[in-house]
Amino acid sequence: GITNGNAWYSVYGGRQDYVNYFLNAREVTIELSDENMPSESSLEYYWNYNRNSLLQYIGQAMTGITGIIVDSVTGEPVLARIRIENHDLDNSWVYSSAEDGSYYRLIGAGNYMLRISSPDYLVKRMQVNVTDGELMQLDVNLTPVIKALYPNPFLNELNFYLSVPGDDLHLEFFDLLGRKVK
């Protein structure tokens, strides 16, 4: 069975909160006994009694959505945030690996709208249907935002083009010696 541990006692700011909020991971506690430190002689009993349940639990950890996120031009991996719209709150989204672009998102069966974002890339939204007990493969190509400045260097006038308007724009100007002038 499953018991909501918060019904027994509340812990605020503990390891689970830290791992979930700051590391964007999932943290659980499995309590198999009401004894804080069961005797060594009872461990084999606990293993035999809970073995099938623990193996089923491990199997459930391999369900949800997985994939690789890469740059659509270079094919290189992209560190991106994978967020489920109208679902993920309080940093419960996940990130892809900067090393190989892989990501894993545990979630139950259902239809979800994913929002995949990374600085300097267009945001991609994708509808996904997750089947209970399965790991769905969803690879994503992110399109880089096109930025153009001309002429470069410039004297009195600078033109710039951003393919996605709407966000705040912060400009800094440097002279040819690398000194910030504006």
N, C-alpha and C positions, 0 to 999 in steps of 0.2 A: 504494500500500500504506500501511498504518498501522504505525508503530513506536512502541512505548512508550518515550518519551524518558527515563523513569526508568531504563531498562535501559542507556542510554548514560551518563548522569550524573544524580545526585540534587541537587536544589536545594530546601532547606527554608526556608520563610518568604519565598519570592520573590513576584513579582507575581501569578502564578496562584493561589497559596495565599491571598494577600490578597483578590483579587477574588472568589474562590469563597467564602471564609469570611466576610469582613466586608461585602461588597457583595451577596451572594447572587446572583451572576451566574456566567456560564460564561466561562472564559478558555482559549484554546488558543494554541499556538505552531505555526506551519507553517514548516518548514525545507525549502527547495527545493534547496539546494545544500550541499556540504560546504565551500564557500568562505564565509568570514565576510562579505566584501564583493565579490560578483561584479562584473565589469566592466560598465560601462554598455552596451557593445556586445552583451553576452549577455542583457540583460533581455528583449528581444523574443523570443529563443529560449525563455526560461523561461516567458514569458506564453503563447506558442503551444503549448508542450508541456503546460502545466498548465491551460489555459483551461477545458476541459470539466470537469475534476475540481474546479476552484474554483467553477464555476457549480453543479455538483451539490452541493457542500458548502453553498453559500449556500441552495440549495433545501431541504436537510435542516434548516437553521436555522429554517425555517417549518413545522415539524411538531411534533406533541405536543398540548398542551392550551392553550386561550386562552379568555378571557371577560372579563366585567365583573362586579364585586362591588359591590352597592348595599345601602343600608338598606331593609328591607322596608316601612317606614312612610313614609319621606320620599322614597325613590328617589335619595337623594344617594350619591355614591361613598364607599366605605369602604376604608381602609387595612387590609388583612387579610393574614395569613400563610397560604399555601397549602402544605401539607405532604403528602407521600405517605407513608402509614403503612407501617411495616416496610420503608422504602426510603431515605428522606432521613435522612442523618446529617451531623454536623459542619457545620451551617448550610447544607445543600444545598437547603433549601426556598426558595421565592420569595415575594415580596410583591406585592400589587396596588398600583397607583398611587393616592395620596391625591387626586390631581387629577381623575381620570376613572374610577377603579375597575378599569382594565384590568390584566390579568396575562398572562404567557406562561410556559409550563413545557415546556421541551424534554424529551422522553422517548420511548423506543422503544415499539413495539407491546406491548400487554399489558393485563391487568385490574388496576386499582389502586383503593385506597380513599383518597380525598382527605379531608383534615381542614382545614377552613377556619375560622380563628379570628381574633378581634379583641377588644380590651378592650371591655367593656360590651355584648357581643353573645353570643348563644347559639352554641356551637360547632356547625358543620354538618359531617356526614360524608356523602360521596357516592361511590358506586361508579362508576367510569368505565372504559370499554373503548376503548383507543387503537388505531387501525389504523395499520399501518406506512405512512409516507409521507404521512399526512394531518394536517391541523390541525383538532382537534375543538373546537367552540365549546361552552363550558359557562359560562353566566351564572348567578350566584348571588345570592339575596336573603338577607341576614343579618337575624335577628330581634333587636331590642334587648332587653337584660335589663331587666325591669320592677323598678324600685326604688321603694319608698314609705316615707316617714317621716311619722309623725303622733303627736301634734299638733305643729305647727311654728308658732311657737316652743313650747317645753315648759318645765315647771317641775321636776317631780320624776320624771317617767316619760316615756320615749320608746319608741314601738313602731316597728319597721321590718320590712319584708318584702323578701326577695330571692327571685326566681323560680328561681334555680339555687343551692342550698346546696352546701357541700362545700369551697369554697376558703377560705383564710384571710380574715378580716375585720379591717380596720384602721379604727377610728373615732377621729375627732378632734372635739371640741366647742368651739364659739366662742360668746362672748356677743354681744349686739346691737351692741357696738362693734367686733367683729371680733377680740377678744382670745381666744387659745386658753386654755380653762379646764380641759380634761381630754384 
